[in-house]
């Protein structure tokens, strides 16, 4: 997966998609080699995880919410990878 924040407005190949998504109230203009619908699904997953974490403690900064979401998603990934490798 290759996604990058579109800052420079560079030209893109035909294979790349360009999409704007919203995560935790912030808009991100992204470009990459994934289908737009997949990027939307990823953004929705991250947004949902961040909102669930924020509900548990209203005093967490957005940065801490993002780090905790990343740690939770990484934990889920590693558990699934371990389960897959055991099959």
N, C-alpha and C positions, 0 to 999 in steps of 0.2 A: 504494500500500500504506500503510495506516495501522495501526500497532501502537503501543501504549503500555503501560508497566508499570502495572498496576492497584494503585495505592497508596491511593486515597481510597475505594474501594468504591462508586463512583458507579453510578447506574442506567444501563442501556444500552438502545439501540434494539433492535428485533427483528433488524436487519440485522447487528449486531455479534456476533462470537463471543468467548467467554472461554475461555482454555485455559492450563494450566500446562505448561511445557516445562522440560527440563533441558539446560543447555549447560555443558560443562566442569565438571561437578559442582555447579553452582548451579541452583536452581529459579527460574523466572521466571513470575509470573502475568501473562499478557498479554491484552489485549482489542483487537479491531480489526475491520475489515470484510472480512477474508479468511476462507476456509473453514478449519476447524480442521486438516484434513489438510495443507493447504498450509503452515500455520504450523509443524506438526510437521516437514514436509520441510525448511523453511528452518532450523529449529533443529538438525536432524540434520546439515545441510550445514555450518553454522557449528561445531558440536561436532566433527565429523570434521576440519575444517580446523585447528581449534585443537589437537586431539590429535596430528595429523600434525606440526605445527610444534613442539609440546612435545617430541616424540620426538627431534627434531634437537638440542635443547639442554635438558637437565634443569634447568638453573640459571635459565632465564627465569622472570620473575614472571608470574602470570596476566594482569596488565595488558599486559605486553609481548607475551605470546602472543596476546591479543585484538587488539592493534593490528596485529601482523604478519598475523594472519588476515584482518583487515579490508583491509589493503593488498593481500594476495594476491587476495582476492575482488574488490576494486575493479579490479585489473589484469586479471583474467579477464573481468570485465564490459566494460571498455573495449576489450579485444581483440575480444570478440564483437560489440560495437556497431560497431567499425570494420569488421569483416568483413561485417556486415549492411549497412552503408552502402555498401560497395563492390559489393555484389551488384546 
